[in-house]
């Protein structure tokens, strides 16, 4: 397992590196946003720990450009704790978000969770009727049409499809897709279900995602 640490504070970078290597991970450290983007695009890392305030190119821009070509799991680690910063990072495709100061035990746990999530999702094609999701290429089709989804919309759809015919509670979806307690409630799952329905069910006059009152959501054969 190889992790890229993108952090311009040498003390933090070295601390995280030593802890990760103690856990058996291979690591590489960079302190510059542009260099980080080049390395992330050219190499296949299992995960990237990404600071936001970086020289040359800030972390949010690094993430935005990276997501155009690769889906390497990214944990944003930053002193910026404003809600809009967190939302911007997640909407651009970050898999998780932690603010400084942080507990190294929590960072290690989130790294394990995100790497495990990626390993379990694997690669391949998930289908339901005319809906087809290529989990490796990150392409969603309904018939011959391509559906444009954000990273979280895509991850939620994949999770529901991978658990087809199983009713998924909001808590299960939140834990599997977001990886942490977003704002302390599960309403964000309902919001993203509406996003998916507006892009799939409403457009194609179908019902892909079913609501099970009091229990959660399910995609059925």
Secondary structure, 3 states (H helix, E strand, C coil): CEEEEECCCHHHHHHHHHHHHHCCCEEEEECEHHHHHHHHHHCCCCEEEECCCCECCCHHHHHHHHCCCCCCCEEEEECCCCHHHHHHHHHCCCCEEEECCCCHHHHHHHHHHHHHHHHHHCCCEEEECCEEEECCCCEEEECCEEECCCHHHHHHHHHHHHCCCCCECHHHHHHHHHCCCHHHCCHHHHHHHHHHHHHCHHHHCCCCCEEECCCEEECCC
